[in-house]
Amino acid sequence: MDPYLPVIRPLKETYLIDRVAVFDKEKIKAILNPEETRIFNELSKKIRNFDIETKKENVQFALNMNPFGYSYQFDERNPSSPKLMMDVRIRGITEESKQTFYNSQWGRYKE
């Protein structure tokens, strides 16, 4: 795994650590936003399962992810705006929703 470091920012009388800088072997490749950092931490620390909130169209539900796997690479075709590309394979159980999904067409929520 490539190296990464927390980004520490001053916040009044304390500090905020909610971002991660991801490096290749030579330099910073990306600074992840707080939500990307949360997911990165969960994936990189080999946490066995975690929850994720899903929003698509007018539907909102929570999933408990277990198990999952991933691979990643950097897309550097545009050097001024590199991207971290992740292929994440997950299985989950729907835990919370304001709608009934039992008879729904789940295929539309897979991506």
C-alpha angles and dihedrals in degrees: 000000000000117000123267136182134197117253108229117202128183115246114184105288095351142037134261119217107182104124136067129211111214118205137194118210092290115024149357110296100180144353110218122220119238095269092046088048092053092052092042090053092050092049098041096047092055093238106184095226140353142176125251129187113227125204122181126158105322094332126103127181141148124238129200105217117216125173115013141161135189148184128192144189138177120255105213100168087116103043093193091057112029118185132212106225115200128187105203123186113195142167121197149173120233108239110167133027141143089217134063111249103170095107096029127124098253095187092082091060096051096092 
